[in-house]
Amino acid sequence: MPVERPLGLKFAVVLFVIALLPASIFAQENSKASSDEIVLPEVVARVNGVDIPAKHIQFQWNGIARKSPKPFAAEEKKKIILEIIDKEIVRELVYQEGKSQQVQVEPELVDKEFSAIKKPYETEEAFNEALKERKISEEDLKHSIEVDLTARKLIDEQIRGKVPISDADVKKYYEDNKKQFFRPEAFRARHIFIAVFPPDLVKKSTPQELQARKEELDKEAEKKINEISKEVQSGGNFAELAQKYSHDAGSAEVGGDLDFIYKGVFEPAFDEAVSKLKPGEISGVVKTSFGYHIIKLIETKPGEQATFAEMEEGIQKHLFMEQAQNKVEMYLKKLRKKAKIEILL
Protein backbone atom coordinates (compact mmCIF):
# COMPACT_ATOMS: atom_id res chain seq x y z
CA MET A 1 0.00 0.00 0.00
CA PRO A 2 1.55 3.37 -1.01
CA VAL A 3 2.43 5.77 1.78
CA GLU A 4 2.26 9.56 1.31
CA ARG A 5 3.96 12.05 3.65
CA PRO A 6 3.38 15.55 2.26
CA LEU A 7 3.39 17.32 5.60
CA GLY A 8 7.00 16.38 6.29
CA LEU A 9 8.21 18.65 3.53
CA LYS A 10 7.07 21.83 5.18
CA PHE A 11 10.34 21.94 7.07
CA ALA A 12 12.55 19.15 5.75
CA VAL A 13 12.87 20.34 2.17
CA VAL A 14 14.13 23.71 3.33
CA LEU A 15 16.91 21.92 5.17
CA PHE A 16 17.88 20.12 1.99
CA VAL A 17 18.07 22.94 -0.51
CA ILE A 18 17.18 26.34 0.89
CA ALA A 19 19.16 28.58 3.23
CA LEU A 20 18.23 28.18 6.85
CA LEU A 21 15.91 30.73 8.37
CA PRO A 22 18.06 33.55 9.77
CA ALA A 23 16.76 32.80 13.27
CA SER A 24 19.23 29.93 13.49
CA ILE A 25 22.05 32.47 13.61
CA PHE A 26 20.11 35.45 14.82
CA ALA A 27 19.44 34.00 18.28
CA GLN A 28 23.13 33.87 19.22
CA GLU A 29 23.54 36.76 21.60
CA ASN A 30 26.71 38.19 23.10
CA SER A 31 28.91 36.88 20.27
CA LYS A 32 31.83 39.10 19.42
CA ALA A 33 32.72 39.95 15.86
CA SER A 34 35.10 37.55 14.16
CA SER A 35 38.41 38.55 12.64
CA ASP A 36 37.26 36.76 9.46
CA GLU A 37 35.83 39.87 7.84
CA ILE A 38 34.77 39.96 4.20
CA VAL A 39 34.47 42.80 1.71
CA LEU A 40 31.61 42.44 -0.77
CA PRO A 41 30.00 44.68 -3.38
CA GLU A 42 26.68 46.19 -2.30
CA VAL A 43 24.84 43.75 -4.57
CA VAL A 44 26.31 40.24 -4.85
CA ALA A 45 23.90 38.71 -7.35
CA ARG A 46 20.74 39.30 -9.38
CA VAL A 47 17.95 36.84 -10.02
CA ASN A 48 15.70 37.85 -12.89
CA GLY A 49 16.66 41.46 -12.26
CA VAL A 50 16.09 41.32 -8.48
CA ASP A 51 19.12 42.31 -6.39
CA ILE A 52 20.52 40.11 -3.65
CA PRO A 53 22.19 42.59 -1.28
CA ALA A 54 25.48 41.87 0.42
CA LYS A 55 24.02 42.36 3.89
CA HIS A 56 22.17 39.03 3.67
CA ILE A 57 25.42 37.25 2.83
CA GLN A 58 27.36 39.16 5.49
CA PHE A 59 24.71 38.24 8.06
CA GLN A 60 25.07 34.51 7.44
CA TRP A 61 28.85 34.65 7.07
CA ASN A 62 29.21 36.34 10.46
CA GLY A 63 27.32 33.47 12.08
CA ILE A 64 29.60 30.88 10.44
CA ALA A 65 32.78 32.79 11.27
CA ARG A 66 31.80 33.20 14.94
CA LYS A 67 31.49 29.44 15.32
CA SER A 68 34.84 28.62 13.72
CA PRO A 69 37.70 27.93 16.16
CA LYS A 70 40.25 29.21 13.63
CA PRO A 71 40.41 31.72 10.75
CA PHE A 72 39.51 30.53 7.25
CA ALA A 73 42.04 30.31 4.41
CA ALA A 74 41.28 32.58 1.45
CA GLU A 75 40.10 29.78 -0.85
CA GLU A 76 37.96 28.23 1.88
CA LYS A 77 36.41 31.61 2.65
CA LYS A 78 35.61 32.20 -1.02
CA LYS A 79 33.98 28.77 -1.32
CA ILE A 80 31.76 29.37 1.72
CA ILE A 81 30.73 32.83 0.47
CA LEU A 82 29.77 31.40 -2.93
CA GLU A 83 27.76 28.64 -1.22
CA ILE A 84 25.86 31.22 0.85
CA ILE A 85 25.18 33.29 -2.28
CA ASP A 86 23.94 30.19 -4.10
CA LYS A 87 21.51 29.43 -1.28
CA GLU A 88 20.22 32.99 -1.43
CA ILE A 89 19.77 32.62 -5.19
CA VAL A 90 17.74 29.45 -4.62
CA ARG A 91 15.58 31.18 -2.03
CA GLU A 92 14.93 34.09 -4.37
CA LEU A 93 14.19 31.78 -7.31
CA VAL A 94 11.61 29.79 -5.36
CA TYR A 95 10.14 32.95 -3.84
CA GLN A 96 9.69 34.53 -7.29
CA GLU A 97 8.13 31.35 -8.64
CA GLY A 98 5.80 31.22 -5.65
CA LYS A 99 4.67 34.78 -6.29
CA SER A 100 4.14 34.08 -10.00
CA GLN A 101 1.95 31.13 -9.07
CA GLN A 102 0.11 33.28 -6.53
CA VAL A 103 1.23 31.29 -3.50
CA GLN A 104 -0.11 33.23 -0.53
CA VAL A 105 1.49 33.35 2.91
CA GLU A 106 -0.80 34.56 5.65
CA PRO A 107 0.58 37.60 7.53
CA GLU A 108 -0.29 35.81 10.77
CA LEU A 109 2.26 33.08 9.98
CA VAL A 110 4.97 35.67 9.34
CA ASP A 111 4.11 37.39 12.63
CA LYS A 112 4.20 34.05 14.46
CA GLU A 113 7.70 33.22 13.14
CA PHE A 114 8.88 36.75 13.88
CA SER A 115 7.59 36.53 17.46
CA ALA A 116 9.39 33.21 17.94
CA ILE A 117 12.68 34.84 16.91
CA LYS A 118 12.05 37.82 19.16
CA LYS A 119 10.94 35.82 22.20
CA PRO A 120 14.40 34.93 23.64
CA TYR A 121 15.23 38.62 24.07
CA GLU A 122 14.29 39.95 27.49
CA THR A 123 13.44 43.48 26.33
CA GLU A 124 12.50 45.37 23.18
CA GLU A 125 15.74 47.30 23.54
CA ALA A 126 17.81 44.11 23.58
CA PHE A 127 16.08 42.88 20.44
CA ASN A 128 16.59 46.19 18.63
CA GLU A 129 20.24 46.25 19.67
CA ALA A 130 20.69 42.75 18.22
CA LEU A 131 19.15 43.92 14.95
CA LYS A 132 21.44 46.95 14.87
CA GLU A 133 24.52 44.85 15.62
CA ARG A 134 23.71 42.56 12.70
CA LYS A 135 22.87 45.51 10.42
CA ILE A 136 19.37 44.33 9.60
CA SER A 137 15.93 45.82 10.22
CA GLU A 138 12.62 44.32 11.32
CA GLU A 139 11.48 44.68 7.71
CA ASP A 140 14.51 42.69 6.51
CA LEU A 141 13.78 39.94 8.97
CA LYS A 142 10.06 39.78 8.17
CA HIS A 143 10.78 39.69 4.46
CA SER A 144 13.24 36.85 4.97
CA ILE A 145 10.59 34.94 6.91
CA GLU A 146 8.06 35.55 4.13
CA VAL A 147 10.57 34.29 1.54
CA ASP A 148 11.13 31.05 3.46
CA LEU A 149 7.44 30.45 4.13
CA THR A 150 6.58 31.06 0.47
CA ALA A 151 9.35 28.68 -0.61
CA ARG A 152 8.22 25.99 1.79
CA LYS A 153 4.63 26.25 0.64
CA LEU A 154 5.51 26.16 -3.06
CA ILE A 155 7.86 23.18 -2.69
CA ASP A 156 5.27 21.35 -0.62
CA GLU A 157 2.69 21.89 -3.36
CA GLN A 158 5.11 20.70 -6.05
CA ILE A 159 5.97 17.46 -4.23
CA ARG A 160 2.65 16.56 -2.61
CA GLY A 161 1.22 13.34 -4.00
CA LYS A 162 4.30 12.55 -6.09
CA VAL A 163 6.34 10.39 -3.70
CA PRO A 164 4.54 7.07 -3.13
CA ILE A 165 6.36 4.57 -0.91
CA SER A 166 4.98 1.02 -1.03
CA ASP A 167 5.05 -1.55 1.74
CA ALA A 168 7.20 -3.71 -0.54
CA ASP A 169 9.74 -0.86 -0.88
CA VAL A 170 9.98 -0.57 2.88
CA LYS A 171 10.34 -4.31 3.47
CA LYS A 172 13.00 -4.64 0.76
CA TYR A 173 15.02 -1.79 2.25
CA TYR A 174 14.93 -3.47 5.67
CA GLU A 175 16.07 -6.84 4.26
CA ASP A 176 18.79 -5.28 2.09
CA ASN A 177 20.17 -3.23 4.98
CA LYS A 178 19.59 -5.56 7.90
CA LYS A 179 23.09 -5.06 9.28
CA GLN A 180 22.35 -1.34 9.70
CA PHE A 181 19.52 -2.19 12.07
CA PHE A 182 21.62 -4.14 14.53
CA ARG A 183 21.75 -2.28 17.80
CA PRO A 184 25.19 -2.44 19.38
CA GLU A 185 25.76 -2.85 23.08
CA ALA A 186 24.31 0.10 24.98
CA PHE A 187 24.75 1.54 28.43
CA ARG A 188 22.93 3.96 30.66
CA ALA A 189 25.10 6.21 32.78
CA ARG A 190 25.27 9.46 34.68
CA HIS A 191 28.15 11.84 34.28
CA ILE A 192 29.52 15.03 35.77
CA PHE A 193 31.14 17.07 33.02
CA ILE A 194 33.53 20.00 33.31
CA ALA A 195 34.26 21.66 29.97
CA VAL A 196 37.62 23.07 29.01
CA PHE A 197 35.67 26.06 27.69
CA PRO A 198 32.97 26.84 30.31
CA PRO A 199 29.58 27.79 28.78
CA ASP A 200 29.50 31.25 30.39
CA LEU A 201 32.93 32.06 28.98
CA VAL A 202 31.99 30.79 25.51
CA LYS A 203 29.07 33.24 25.39
CA LYS A 204 31.29 36.27 25.82
CA SER A 205 34.46 35.22 24.00
CA THR A 206 35.47 34.69 20.39
CA PRO A 207 36.80 31.28 19.28
CA GLN A 208 40.21 32.88 18.84
CA GLU A 209 40.24 34.19 22.42
CA LEU A 210 39.27 30.77 23.75
CA GLN A 211 41.99 29.00 21.78
CA ALA A 212 44.59 31.45 23.09
CA ARG A 213 43.64 30.50 26.65
CA LYS A 214 43.13 26.77 26.05
CA GLU A 215 46.10 25.53 28.10
CA GLU A 216 45.21 27.72 31.07
CA LEU A 217 41.52 26.77 30.89
CA ASP A 218 42.36 23.08 30.58
CA LYS A 219 44.34 23.20 33.85
CA GLU A 220 41.47 24.98 35.59
CA ALA A 221 38.98 22.36 34.34
CA GLU A 222 41.23 19.50 35.49
CA LYS A 223 41.61 21.07 38.93
CA LYS A 224 37.83 21.51 39.20
CA ILE A 225 37.01 17.93 38.20
CA ASN A 226 39.56 16.56 40.67
CA GLU A 227 37.91 18.54 43.47
CA ILE A 228 34.51 17.14 42.47
CA SER A 229 35.96 13.63 42.28
CA LYS A 230 37.04 13.92 45.92
CA GLU A 231 33.49 14.88 46.89
CA VAL A 232 32.15 11.85 45.00
CA GLN A 233 34.68 9.51 46.62
CA SER A 234 33.78 10.91 50.04
CA GLY A 235 30.21 9.68 49.58
CA GLY A 236 28.62 12.73 47.94
CA ASN A 237 25.33 12.13 46.12
CA PHE A 238 26.29 11.74 42.47
CA ALA A 239 23.03 13.10 41.02
CA GLU A 240 23.09 16.14 43.30
CA LEU A 241 26.72 16.87 42.45
CA ALA A 242 25.90 16.61 38.73
CA GLN A 243 23.08 19.11 39.18
CA LYS A 244 25.39 21.42 41.07
CA TYR A 245 28.55 21.29 38.95
CA SER A 246 28.06 19.69 35.52
CA HIS A 247 28.47 21.87 32.42
CA ASP A 248 26.25 19.49 30.45
CA ALA A 249 23.06 21.46 31.09
CA GLY A 250 20.72 18.89 29.53
CA SER A 251 21.81 15.97 31.67
CA ALA A 252 22.60 18.07 34.76
CA GLU A 253 18.89 18.81 35.17
CA VAL A 254 18.26 15.08 35.65
CA GLY A 255 21.24 14.37 37.86
CA GLY A 256 23.66 13.72 35.01
CA ASP A 257 21.51 10.94 33.50
CA LEU A 258 22.48 10.36 29.84
CA ASP A 259 19.77 7.74 29.25
CA PHE A 260 20.76 4.80 27.04
CA ILE A 261 23.68 5.40 24.68
CA TYR A 262 25.13 3.01 22.12
CA LYS A 263 28.82 2.29 22.32
CA GLY A 264 30.61 4.26 19.65
CA VAL A 265 28.52 7.39 20.05
CA PHE A 266 30.92 8.95 22.55
CA GLU A 267 34.69 9.10 22.22
CA PRO A 268 36.67 5.87 22.80
CA ALA A 269 38.02 7.15 26.13
CA PHE A 270 34.46 7.48 27.46
CA ASP A 271 33.40 4.03 26.20
CA GLU A 272 36.58 2.44 27.56
CA ALA A 273 35.94 3.90 31.02
CA VAL A 274 32.35 2.62 31.00
CA SER A 275 33.45 -0.87 29.90
CA LYS A 276 35.53 -1.20 33.08
CA LEU A 277 32.57 -0.45 35.36
CA LYS A 278 29.87 -2.63 36.83
CA PRO A 279 26.39 -1.16 37.44
CA GLY A 280 26.59 1.18 40.43
CA GLU A 281 30.34 1.77 40.11
CA ILE A 282 31.90 5.18 39.52
CA SER A 283 34.92 5.95 37.36
CA GLY A 284 37.87 8.14 38.09
CA VAL A 285 38.44 11.27 36.03
CA VAL A 286 38.05 10.62 32.29
CA LYS A 287 39.40 13.09 29.71
CA THR A 288 37.90 13.59 26.25
CA SER A 289 38.45 16.30 23.67
CA PHE A 290 35.57 18.26 25.23
CA GLY A 291 36.78 18.24 28.80
CA TYR A 292 36.66 16.05 31.90
CA HIS A 293 34.07 13.53 33.08
CA ILE A 294 33.23 11.41 36.10
CA ILE A 295 30.95 8.53 35.10
CA LYS A 296 28.55 6.36 37.09
CA LEU A 297 27.22 3.27 35.28
CA ILE A 298 23.54 2.54 35.88
CA GLU A 299 22.89 -0.47 33.60
CA THR A 300 23.90 -2.09 30.31
CA LYS A 301 22.04 -3.64 27.37
CA PRO A 302 23.45 -6.36 25.08
CA GLY A 303 23.50 -5.85 21.31
CA GLU A 304 20.33 -6.90 19.45
CA GLN A 305 18.69 -6.89 16.02
CA ALA A 306 15.95 -4.27 15.66
CA THR A 307 12.77 -5.83 14.26
CA PHE A 308 11.04 -4.73 11.05
CA ALA A 309 8.04 -3.54 13.07
CA GLU A 310 10.30 -1.24 15.09
CA MET A 311 12.01 0.20 12.02
CA GLU A 312 9.12 0.32 9.54
CA GLU A 313 8.02 3.91 10.16
CA GLY A 314 11.58 5.23 10.21
CA ILE A 315 12.35 3.51 6.89
CA GLN A 316 9.19 4.98 5.34
CA LYS A 317 10.31 8.45 6.36
CA HIS A 318 13.84 7.88 5.08
CA LEU A 319 12.68 6.62 1.67
CA PHE A 320 10.17 9.44 1.37
CA MET A 321 12.72 12.14 2.16
CA GLU A 322 15.28 10.57 -0.19
CA GLN A 323 12.88 10.60 -3.13
CA ALA A 324 11.48 14.00 -2.19
CA GLN A 325 14.95 15.49 -2.21
CA ASN A 326 15.57 14.19 -5.72
CA LYS A 327 12.31 15.67 -6.97
CA VAL A 328 13.07 19.02 -5.34
CA GLU A 329 16.51 19.13 -6.93
CA MET A 330 15.00 18.41 -10.35
CA TYR A 331 12.42 21.16 -9.82
CA LEU A 332 15.13 23.65 -8.85
CA LYS A 333 17.16 22.78 -11.96
CA LYS A 334 14.14 23.70 -14.07
CA LEU A 335 13.80 27.02 -12.27
CA ARG A 336 17.49 27.78 -12.76
CA LYS A 337 17.33 26.89 -16.45
CA LYS A 338 14.66 29.47 -17.25
CA ALA A 339 16.03 32.17 -14.92
CA LYS A 340 18.56 34.91 -15.57
CA ILE A 341 21.14 34.65 -12.77
CA GLU A 342 24.09 37.01 -12.39
CA ILE A 343 26.81 36.67 -9.74
CA LEU A 344 28.52 40.02 -9.26
CA LEU A 345 31.73 39.18 -7.40
N, C-alpha and C positions, 0 to 999 in steps of 0.2 A: 504494500500500500504506500503510495507516494506521501512524503512528508513535506509540508511547506512551512517556512519560518520567516515570513516577511518582516515581522516586527524587529528581529535581531539586527537588521541593517540600519535602523535609525541611529545607532551609535557606532556599530562595528565598522561599517564601510568607511566612515570618516577616519578611523584609525588606520585603515589600509592605505588610503590614497589622498586624503585631504589634510592640510595642516591642522594641527591640534588647536582647539579653541584657546585663545590667548589666556584664559583664566589659569591654565596649567602652569604658566610662568608668572602671570600677574600676581598670584597670591603669595609669592615669596617676598616677604617683608624683610627689612633690615639688611638686605644684601648690598654690599659695597660694589662700586663699579669695578669691572675687570680691566686689567692692563691690555687685554686683547681688543683694542679699539679698531674700528673699520671706518674707512672714508668711502662714501658712496655718492653717486649723483643724486639729485633730488628725486628723479624718477628712474627706477631701475628696470622697468619693463612696461610694455603696453600690450593689452589684449583687446583686439578689435577696436583700437583707438582709445581704450580706457587706461589711464595711468595707474601703475602700481608704485606708490610712493616709497621712498627709502625708509621712512620711519617704521613701516610695518616689518621690514627686514631687520632693521636695527633693533627693534623691540624683541624679536625672537632670538637674534644673535646674542644680545646681552644676557638672556636667560641661559643659553647654552654655555657662554663663556664663563658665567659665574659658577657654574657647576664643575667646570674643568679644573683638575688639580694642577695643571701646568699649561703654559702658553701654547698656542697652536703654531705650527710651522706655516709658512706662507701658502704653500700648495694645499695643505689641509684646510686652512682658513677659506681659501678661494672655493674649494669643493663644497664646504658646508654652506657658504653664502649662496652658491648656485643652486644647491638643493632647497634652501629656504625659498629662494625666488621661484623655483619650479613649483613648489607647493602653493605659493601664492597665485601663480598663474593658473594652476588647476582649480583653486577655489574660485577665482574670478571667472574662469570658463564655465564652470558648473552654475555659478550664480547667474551669469548672463543667460545661459540656456534656460534656467528656471524661470527667469523673468519673461523670456520670449514665449515660454509655454504657460505663462500666467500662473505659475506656482505661487500661492499666497501663504505668507507666514503671519500668523495672528500677532498683533502688537503685544498681547498679553504674554505670549511665549518668550518674546524678546525681553520683556520686563522681568519675567520670572528668572531667566538666565542671568540677566544683569544684577538682579537682587542677590542671587546666589554668589556671584563674584564679590559683591560689595559686603556681604554679611560678615566675613572674618574681621573686617576693620571695626575697631571699637567706636570710632567717631567719624562724622562726615569730613572733618578736617584731615584725619589720617588717610581716608580714602582719596581725597582730593590731592593730598601731598604725594601719594603713591602714583596717581595719574601724572602729576607734574614731573616727578622724578623720571618717569618712563616716557615723557614727552608725547603723551596721548591725551585725548579729551574723552568725555563721556560719549560724545557723538561718534568718535572713532570706535570706541568699544562696542556701542550698540550696533553700529553698522557691521562690525566684524561678527557679532552674534547673529545678525540677520543673514549675513552671507553663509555662515555655517548651517543655520537652520534651513535655509532655502536649498542648499546643496544636499543636506541629508534627505529632505523631503523629495527632491527630484530623483536622487539615486534610488531611494526606496521605491518610488513609483516605477522606475525603469526596471528594477529587478523583481518586483513582486510577481509571484506566480510563474517565474521562469526558472526556478531551481528546485525541481522535484528530486527527492531522495527516497528511493524505494527501500523496503525492508530487506530485499536481497542485497542491495548495495551495502547496507549497514552490516549485515551478517558476513558478507565476503570480506569487508575491511577488517572485521574482528578476527576472522580465521587467518587472513593473510598476515596479520600483524600481532599474532597472539603473544609473541615474546615481549612486545611493548607493554602488555597489560599484566605482566608479572610484577607483583608488589614486592620489593625487596624487604629485608628485615627492617623493622621500624622500632623506634623507642619513644617513650614519653619522659620528658625531663623538665626540671626547673633549672633556671640559671640566674646568676647575678652577673651582670655585665658592666664593666667600666671601659668606656671608649677612650682611645688615645686622643680623639678630638671630641671633647664634651659638647653635647647638643647646644648649650647656651653660648658657648664660644663660637661654634659653627655659624650661628645666626648673625653674629656681629663681626665676622672676619671673612676675608677673601681666602680662596683656596691657596693662594701664594703665601699669605701670612701664616696660615696653618702649617704649610709645608716647612716654612722657615723655622718654626718652633717644634717640629715633630719630635726631635730627640728629647727636648726638655719635657714636652707633654707626655711622651711615652714613659719617662721616669716617674712623673707624677701619678700616672694611671697605675703603674706597677706598685708604687708605694700604697696607693689607696686600696687596691685589691688585696694586697697582703694584710692590711689592717682589717679589712672585712673578713678575710679568711680566718684570722685569729678569733674574731667574734663567733664565726660559724663553729670552729673547733672547740670553743668554750661552751657550746651548747645553745647558742643563739638560734631563734626560730628562723629557719631558712626563708620561708615565705615572707615573713615580716621584714627581714633584712633586704630581700629583693625589692619589696615595695619601697623601702626607705632609700636604698642606694642605687639600684640598677638603672643604667642609662637606656635600657631597652624598654621604652615607655609602654609599648603594647603588652609585653609579658609582665612587666613590673606591677601593673594594675591587678593581675591575678596571681601575685606571689611568685612571679618568675616562670609560671607554667607555659611551656612551649607547645603543649598538646603533642599529638603524635607526629613524628618527623621520620622520613625515610633516610636510611644511611646513604650518604653521598650528597645530600642536600647542603649540609654544612661542610666546612673545611675538614680535611683529613685529621688535623690535630684535635678537633672537637669530637669527631667520631671515634678516634682512637681512645680518647679519655673515657668516653661513654662505654666502650667495649670492655674496659677493665673494671667497670662497676657492677655490683649486684643491686637489685631494687632496694632502695632505702639508703644506699651508700652515697657519699659525697666526695667529689674529686678535690685535688689540690688546685692550684692556680693553673689555668690553661690559657696559652696565648694563641691568638689567631691574628690575621692581618687587620682586623677591626679593633682589637683591644684585648682585654683580659676577662676570663670567665671563671666562675666557680659553678660546678654542675652537680645537681642531685638527680639520680636516676629514680624514676617512679615505677615504670614497668616496660617490658619489651614485647614485641610481636614478631613471630617468625615470618619469613617470606611466604607469599601465597599467590596463586593465580586469580586475578579478578574475573568474575563470571561475565558472560555476555549480557545478562540482565542488568548488572551493575554498570556496564560500560555503554549500553545501547544509546541512551540519550546523549551522552557526551560525543559518541561517534557521529550521530545524526547532526549535531551542531558543527562538528569539525568538517564533515563533508559539505554541509550547506555553506559554511563560510568560505571554504576552499573554492567551490564553484562560483559563489557570489563574487568573490574577488576577481576571478577570471572575467566574468561578465562585466564588472565595473571597469576593469582595465581596457576591455575592448570598446566599451562605450566612450571612455575618455579619449582613446585613440581617434575615434570618429570626430569627437568635438575638436581635438587638436588639428585634424586634417583640414577642416573647413574654416578654421580660425586664422586670423592674422596675428601672429605673436612676434613681438620685438623684444630682445634683451639688450638693454642700453648700458652695458658695462664696458 
